[in-house]
Amino acid sequence: MLGSKTEQNKKSWQFPDAMVIMLAFILFVGLLTYVVPQGSYERVPHPTQDFETVVPGSFHVIDARPLSVFQILLAIPEGIVAAGELVVLILLLGACFYVIEKTGALREGIVHLTNIFEGREAFALMIVSGAFAAGGALNGMQEEIIALTPVLLYFTSRLGHDAFVAISISYGSAVIGAAFSPMNPFGVAVAQNAAGLPLLSGGTFRLIVLILAFVVWTVAIIRYGNQNRVTKLISDNNESTGISKRSQIILSLTALAFAIMVYGLLQLGWGFNEMSAEFFVLGIVAGLIGKLGINGTSKAYMEGFKEMIFAAMIMGLARSITVILEEGQIIDTIIYALFQPVQYLPTGLAAISMMISQAILHFPVPSYSGQALMTMPVLAPLSDLIGLSRQVCVLTYQYGGILMDTLVPTNGALMAIISIAGISYNRWLKFVVKPTLIIVLLGAIAVLVAILIGYE
């Protein structure tokens, strides 16, 4: 009797979902303000850019109180408000694709595409993986993938692969692209600027390592997919394998919208609001072309909002963690504790230690742009002191910090995506740890090679 009750309790227990994990981290970081001494670096305006930079060697302990319980709770709505533009983007982008899906264009396109790649599934995965890796390398694509997740799940199920493959060739590949990119404007460009290096300098070495990382990652995912095949999702007998003229127009406009988005990000200084406006219009146009009508398009938008609200709130809760770290004034103390001992190590070991420290720091600081702004002004002069080039210092940030986006539970985009895919965090972590460690090892080797060849 007792044994059966224990067995029943084991079966009823489930791993906490994304929202519970986020709330747990918010509480944990709030408790840290009672344990970690408050401290601060002095900051001054950057001479050419619109942000503040840390003054090296200026860290000092300050007399401040830990956050009260009410302040910790208040950080939740404050974080959602602070992430307002991103929340709106997720809602409008997700609703846009919901409308497009309602027109049938996405289904027709995927059916047609998977029929083309019948028997060449590995090639299809490689193409999609390459596209998302390019998106990560060019503009740090992450949040945009949330809205695409249902489409990707349908695509991989048509190829005979599970949800892990869908997330790995999209979100995972985008992280690889962002981490090893020679041009990611939110990663390497921010870090180089903060470290006093010419923008996009040292690109050849980074590009070579990016290609190697992409090949290793994609081969690992294809191998997993081949070893864990699932039954292919077969079309209904009455489902057309062609693409109607109406669907061709909708899909062409969607592709054009993404091209405009990339151009806007790289050349026009677009932010989340500009992308939101663009995809809001795309959804309306697609609905009208798809003969949903004005009311039908509006109804589809409302249904799309309902589908994406959880993902949007996860992004807001992730931002709350940053709010607590800043208001609790402990983030500078964490940075000081992680990186100050590095100066006493040999050059090679110091570089690997920087990489590990950047990886650890990325758990409480899920924004890798913010992490670059906080750490590079401290680490750049420290690198000069120990004889490590500043380019290598930036590499340790890229390969240590950004790469952790594949597994840190404080990353709202990751948690939203796996929630939509119906994958619990513990299952995702078990799946992704091994390939991530392989890529981290590749990054560590690249850092040591960079030191040996005098990479500047």
C-alpha positions in Angstrom: 0.0 0.0 0.0 2.8 2.4 1.0 4.8 1.3 -2.0 2.0 2.0 -4.4 1.4 5.4 -2.9 5.1 6.3 -3.3 5.0 5.2 -6.9 1.9 7.3 -7.5 3.6 10.4 -6.1 6.6 9.8 -8.3 4.4 9.6 -11.4 2.5 12.7 -10.4 5.6 14.8 -9.9 6.6 16.9 -12.9 9.6 19.1 -13.5 8.7 22.8 -12.9 7.6 24.6 -16.1 9.2 27.8 -17.5 7.2 30.2 -15.4 8.0 28.4 -12.2 11.7 28.3 -13.1 11.7 32.0 -13.8 10.0 32.9 -10.6 12.4 30.6 -8.7 15.4 32.5 -10.2 13.8 35.9 -9.4 13.5 34.7 -5.7 17.0 33.3 -5.7 18.6 36.5 -7.1 16.5 38.5 -4.6 18.0 36.4 -1.8 21.5 37.1 -3.2 21.1 40.7 -2.3 21.2 39.6 1.4 24.3 37.5 0.9 26.5 39.2 -1.7 28.0 42.6 -0.6 26.7 45.6 -2.5 29.4 47.1 -4.7 29.9 49.3 -7.7 32.3 50.4 -10.4 32.4 54.1 -11.4 30.9 54.7 -14.9 31.4 57.5 -17.4 29.7 58.3 -20.7 31.3 56.6 -23.7 33.1 59.2 -25.8 31.4 58.2 -29.1 28.5 55.9 -28.3 25.3 56.3 -26.4 26.1 54.3 -23.3 28.1 54.4 -20.1 31.4 52.5 -19.7 33.0 51.1 -16.6 36.1 52.8 -15.2 38.8 50.1 -14.7 40.0 49.6 -11.1 37.2 51.7 -9.6 35.3 49.0 -7.9 34.3 49.8 -4.3 32.0 48.3 -1.7 29.0 50.6 -1.0 26.7 50.9 2.0 23.3 49.7 0.7 20.5 47.7 2.0 19.3 44.4 0.4 16.0 44.5 -1.4 12.9 44.1 0.6 10.3 41.4 -0.2 8.1 44.1 -1.7 10.9 45.4 -3.9 11.6 41.9 -5.2 7.9 41.4 -6.0 7.8 44.9 -7.6 10.7 43.8 -9.9 8.3 41.4 -11.7 6.0 44.1 -13.2 9.0 46.4 -13.6 10.8 43.7 -15.6 7.8 43.2 -17.9 7.5 46.9 -18.4 11.3 47.2 -19.1 10.9 44.4 -21.7 7.8 46.1 -23.2 9.2 46.6 -26.7 10.3 42.9 -26.8 6.9 41.7 -25.4 5.1 43.7 -28.1 7.4 42.2 -30.8 6.7 38.7 -29.6 2.9 39.3 -29.6 2.7 41.0 -33.0 5.3 38.7 -34.7 3.6 35.6 -33.3 0.1 36.8 -34.2 1.3 37.7 -37.7 2.5 34.1 -38.3 -0.7 32.8 -36.7 -2.6 34.7 -39.4 -0.4 33.5 -42.1 -0.9 29.9 -40.9 -4.6 30.4 -40.9 -4.4 31.3 -44.6 -2.9 27.9 -45.3 0.1 29.3 -47.0 2.6 28.0 -44.5 1.2 24.5 -44.6 1.2 24.5 -48.4 4.8 25.8 -48.4 6.1 23.2 -45.9 4.3 20.3 -47.6 5.8 21.4 -51.0 9.3 21.8 -49.5 9.3 18.5 -47.6 8.2 16.7 -50.8 11.1 18.3 -52.6 13.5 17.0 -50.0 12.0 13.5 -49.8 14.9 11.1 -49.2 17.3 14.0 -48.6 16.2 15.0 -45.1 19.8 15.6 -43.8 20.3 18.2 -46.6 17.1 19.9 -45.7 18.2 20.2 -42.0 21.6 21.5 -43.1 20.0 24.3 -45.2 17.6 25.4 -42.4 20.4 25.2 -39.9 22.6 27.4 -42.1 19.8 29.9 -42.5 19.4 30.3 -38.8 23.1 30.4 -38.1 23.4 33.2 -40.6 20.5 35.0 -38.8 22.4 34.7 -35.5 25.6 35.8 -37.1 24.1 38.9 -38.8 21.7 40.2 -36.2 21.7 37.9 -33.1 18.4 36.3 -34.0 16.7 34.7 -31.0 13.4 36.2 -30.0 12.1 36.1 -33.6 12.3 32.3 -33.5 9.6 32.1 -30.9 6.9 32.9 -33.4 8.4 30.4 -35.9 8.5 27.5 -33.5 5.1 25.9 -34.5 6.1 26.1 -38.1 9.5 24.5 -37.5 7.8 21.7 -35.5 5.5 21.0 -38.4 8.5 21.1 -40.8 10.6 18.6 -38.8 7.7 16.3 -38.2 7.1 16.1 -41.9 10.8 15.0 -42.2 10.5 12.4 -39.5 12.3 14.3 -36.7 11.3 15.3 -33.2 11.0 18.7 -31.5 14.6 18.6 -30.3 15.8 18.7 -33.9 13.4 21.5 -34.7 14.8 23.7 -31.8 18.4 22.7 -32.5 18.4 23.6 -36.2 16.7 26.9 -35.4 17.4 28.4 -32.0 20.5 26.3 -31.4 22.1 27.2 -34.8 21.2 30.9 -34.3 23.1 30.8 -30.9 26.1 29.2 -32.6 26.0 31.9 -35.3 25.7 34.7 -32.7 28.5 33.3 -30.5 31.1 32.7 -33.2 30.1 35.6 -35.5 32.6 38.1 -36.8 29.9 40.7 -37.2 27.0 40.2 -34.7 26.0 43.9 -33.9 24.7 42.9 -30.4 27.7 40.7 -29.5 31.1 41.1 -31.0 30.5 44.6 -32.2 29.4 45.8 -28.8 32.3 44.0 -27.1 34.9 45.3 -29.5 33.6 48.8 -29.0 33.7 48.6 -25.3 37.2 47.1 -25.4 38.5 49.9 -27.6 39.0 47.7 -30.7 38.1 48.7 -34.3 34.7 47.4 -35.1 34.6 44.1 -37.0 38.4 43.7 -36.7 39.9 40.2 -36.6 37.0 38.9 -38.8 38.9 36.3 -40.7 39.9 34.2 -37.7 36.3 34.4 -36.3 34.8 33.4 -39.6 37.0 30.3 -39.8 36.0 29.2 -36.3 32.4 30.0 -37.1 32.4 27.6 -40.0 34.0 24.9 -37.9 31.5 25.4 -35.1 28.6 25.3 -37.5 29.7 22.1 -39.1 30.3 20.4 -35.8 26.9 21.5 -34.4 24.9 20.6 -37.5 26.6 17.2 -38.0 25.8 16.4 -34.3 22.1 17.3 -34.7 21.8 15.4 -38.0 23.4 12.4 -36.3 20.9 12.6 -33.4 18.0 13.0 -35.8 19.0 9.9 -37.8 19.4 7.8 -34.6 16.1 9.0 -33.2 13.7 9.0 -36.1 10.0 9.4 -35.5 7.0 8.5 -37.8 6.7 11.1 -40.5 3.6 13.3 -40.5 1.8 12.3 -43.7 -0.4 14.7 -45.6 -4.1 14.1 -45.8 -5.2 12.4 -49.0 -7.1 15.6 -50.1 -4.2 17.9 -49.2 -2.6 19.5 -52.2 1.1 19.1 -52.7 1.3 22.3 -54.8 1.3 25.9 -53.8 -1.6 28.1 -54.9 -0.9 31.5 -56.4 -2.4 33.2 -53.4 0.0 31.3 -51.1 2.9 32.0 -53.3 2.2 35.7 -52.9 1.9 35.5 -49.1 5.1 33.4 -48.8 7.0 35.8 -51.1 5.8 38.8 -49.0 7.0 37.0 -45.8 10.4 36.4 -47.3 10.6 40.0 -48.4 9.6 41.1 -44.9 12.5 39.2 -43.4 14.9 40.7 -46.0 13.7 44.2 -45.1 14.0 43.4 -41.4 17.7 42.4 -41.8 18.4 45.5 -43.9 16.7 47.7 -41.3 18.7 46.1 -38.4 22.0 46.4 -40.2 21.6 49.7 -42.1 18.8 51.7 -40.6 19.3 51.1 -36.9 16.0 49.4 -36.4 14.8 48.2 -33.0 12.0 46.0 -31.8 9.3 48.6 -32.5 10.2 48.9 -36.2 10.1 45.1 -36.6 6.8 45.0 -34.7 5.2 47.6 -37.1 6.5 45.7 -40.2 5.1 42.3 -39.2 1.8 43.8 -38.0 1.3 45.1 -41.5 2.4 41.8 -43.0 -0.2 39.9 -41.0 -3.0 42.2 -42.1 -2.0 42.1 -45.8 -1.6 38.3 -45.6 -5.0 37.9 -44.0 -6.7 39.9 -46.7 -4.8 38.2 -49.5 -5.7 34.9 -47.9 -9.4 35.8 -48.0 -9.8 35.8 -44.3 -11.6 39.1 -44.6 -11.3 42.1 -42.2 -13.1 40.5 -39.3 -11.5 37.1 -39.9 -8.0 38.6 -39.9 -8.8 40.5 -36.7 -10.1 37.3 -35.1 -7.0 35.4 -36.2 -4.8 38.2 -34.6 -6.7 37.9 -31.3 -6.2 34.1 -31.3 -2.5 34.6 -32.2 -2.1 37.0 -29.2 -3.6 34.3 -26.9 -1.1 31.7 -28.3 1.9 34.0 -27.7 1.0 35.6 -24.3 2.8 33.0 -22.3 6.0 33.3 -24.3 5.8 37.1 -24.0 5.4 37.0 -20.2 8.4 34.6 -19.9 10.5 37.3 -21.7 9.3 39.9 -19.2 10.1 37.7 -16.2 13.6 37.1 -17.5 14.1 40.9 -17.6 13.0 41.0 -13.9 16.1 39.2 -12.9 18.3 41.9 -14.4 16.1 44.5 -12.6 16.9 42.9 -9.3 20.6 42.6 -10.0 20.8 46.3 -10.9 18.6 47.6 -8.1 20.2 45.3 -5.5 23.6 46.6 -6.7 25.3 43.2 -6.6 26.1 42.7 -10.3 29.4 44.6 -10.1 30.4 42.6 -7.0 29.8 39.4 -8.9 31.9 40.7 -11.9 34.7 41.7 -9.6 34.7 38.4 -7.7 34.7 36.4 -11.0 37.4 38.2 -12.9 39.8 39.8 -10.4 41.7 36.5 -9.6 42.4 36.0 -13.3 45.4 38.5 -13.2 47.4 36.0 -11.1 47.2 33.2 -13.7 49.5 32.3 -16.7 48.2 33.8 -20.0 46.6 30.6 -21.5 45.0 29.6 -18.2 43.8 33.2 -17.6 42.1 33.2 -21.0 40.3 29.9 -20.3 39.4 31.2 -16.8 37.9 34.3 -18.5 35.8 32.1 -20.8 34.5 30.0 -17.8 33.8 33.2 -15.8 31.8 34.7 -18.7 29.8 31.4 -18.9 29.0 31.6 -15.2 28.1 35.3 -15.4 25.6 34.6 -18.2 23.3 32.8 -15.8 22.3 35.9 -13.8 22.9 38.2 -16.8 20.9 36.7 -19.7 21.5 39.8 -22.0 24.8 39.2 -23.7 24.9 42.8 -25.0 24.6 44.0 -21.4 27.2 41.5 -20.3 29.7 42.9 -22.9 29.1 46.4 -21.7 29.7 45.4 -18.0 32.7 43.2 -18.5 34.8 44.4 -21.4 35.8 47.7 -19.8 37.0 45.7 -16.8 38.7 42.9 -18.7 40.3 44.9 -21.5 42.9 46.6 -19.3 43.2 43.4 -17.2 44.2 41.6 -20.4 46.8 44.2 -21.1 48.2 43.6 -17.7 48.7 39.9 -18.1 49.8 40.1 -21.8 46.6 38.8 -23.4 45.5 40.6 -26.5 42.1 42.4 -26.4 40.9 40.4 -29.4 41.4 37.2 -27.4 39.6 38.8 -24.5 36.6 39.4 -26.7 36.8 35.8 -28.0 36.5 34.6 -24.4 33.3 36.6 -24.0 31.8 35.3 -27.2 32.7 31.6 -26.8 32.0 31.6 -23.0 29.1 34.0 -22.5 27.0 34.0 -25.7 27.3 30.3 -26.2 25.6 29.6 -22.9 22.3 30.8 -24.5 21.8 27.2 -25.5 21.2 26.2 -21.9 20.8 29.0 -19.4 17.2 28.9 -17.9 17.3 32.7 -17.4 17.2 33.2 -21.2 13.5 34.0 -21.9 13.7 33.2 -25.6 15.0 29.6 -24.9 12.4 29.0 -22.2 9.5 30.3 -24.4 10.6 28.2 -27.3 10.9 24.9 -25.4 7.6 25.7 -23.7 5.9 26.0 -27.1 7.6 22.8 -28.2 6.2 21.0 -25.1 9.7 20.2 -23.8 10.5 20.6 -20.1 13.7 22.3 -19.2 15.3 19.2 -17.6 14.7 17.2 -20.9 16.2 20.0 -23.0 19.2 20.3 -20.7 19.9 16.6 -20.8 19.7 16.8 -24.6 21.8 19.9 -25.2 24.6 19.6 -22.7 26.8 17.2 -24.7 26.8 19.1 -28.0 27.2 22.4 -26.2 30.2 21.1 -24.3 31.7 20.0 -27.6 31.3 23.4 -29.0 32.7 25.0 -25.8 35.7 22.8 -26.2 36.1 23.9 -29.8 35.9 27.5 -28.6 38.6 26.9 -25.9 40.9 25.4 -28.4 40.3 28.4 -30.7 41.2 30.8 -27.9 44.5 28.9 -27.2 45.3 28.9 -30.9 44.6 32.6 -31.1 47.2 33.1 -28.3 49.8 31.0 -30.1 49.4 32.8 -33.4 49.5 36.3 -31.8 45.9 37.1 -32.8 45.5 40.9 -32.5 
